[in-house]
Amino acid sequence: MYLGIDLGGTNLKFGILNKHLDLVFQSTKPTNAKQEPYELIQFIIKITKHLLSKHPEIKTIGMGAPGMVSKNGLIRLAPNLEGWQNIDIISQFKKEISLPFAVDNDSNTACLAELSLGAGNDIDNFIYITLGTGVGGTIVINKKIYLGQNGFAGEIGHSIIDYAAQLDKQNPYRTGILEEFIGRKQIIDFANKKMAENPSSILHTYPKTDPYFVSEAIEKYKDETACSIFEEIGTILGVALSSLINILDIPTIVIGGGISQAHKLLFDTALNTMQARVIPVLSSDLEIRIARFTKDAGIIGAALLGKALL
């Protein structure tokens, strides 16, 4: 058996794969991201020890963490976890647990699930992008995750798509980046703006503004405002992906994360945009695939990350 841990800003998930790589156990705890890093790590270790006592067959442990994780497993920065800078979680685990332990960026671990068992299993090269609270990404070349010089490659959400945006003086590196346009909060903000311009939209009848309800308004009512929201977001996504495809010559995109379950209009628009904007000789091979795993991708991939240590 192989234990996977998915450390998120909101939830902390644990999952166990059996020898056939079936997910046979999973549980979720609130992360309490404002805890001091050492306290949160001790909380994770405590739960891990409990699971090991219940499942002594576990051979390895893997973890996905949100943020910049270097090749040696040092968590350089995790923006959604307070105080997580240059955290050596591997050393802290090894002090208390003797099993092999590995950690990587959470997008990379989720991608590993798709590469090994999911939508990318039958191809050598693809770009994996997660759409959710933020926008993450991973590049797969010759069936291996490309890490770059420091281990930070694939930060697709930080692609700069608006060079003329007003500089964010506090975080200038976030000025005009993709995540500032198509993260979940940004989609909701854009939807609220479109709704204000269209008071007759069916979206006003929903209890809150949410990408799920935008999808439903398209599916059930073909609401013009809802369609325009996803067409705009899909165009932005398609433009960003076009740049990546032109640079990497990788025409297959695998989309994961919660928003991957949105109405297909979002992804049809992205694909149409890509077909118009990539170099013509690349356009005939373009493909968008929806990930096989959404909620469980992180824990499955983390468990596979640990398994690879054997």
Secondary structure, DSSP 8 states (H G I E B T S, - for coil): -EEEEEE-SSEEEEEEE-TT--EEEEEEEE--TTS-HHHHHHHHHHHHHHHHHH-TT--EEEEEESSEE-TTS-EEE-TTSTT-EEE-HHHHHHHH--S-EEEEEHHHHHHHHHHHHSTTTT-S-EEEEEESSSEEEEEEETTEEE-TTTS-TT-GGG-B--TTS---SSSGGGTTBTHHHHSHHHHHHHHHHHHHH-TT-GGGGSSS--HHHHHHHHHHH--HHHHHHHHHHHHHHHHHHHHHHHHH---EEEEESGGGGS-HHHHHHHHHHHHHHS-HHHHTT-EEEE-S-STTHHHHHHHHHHHTT-
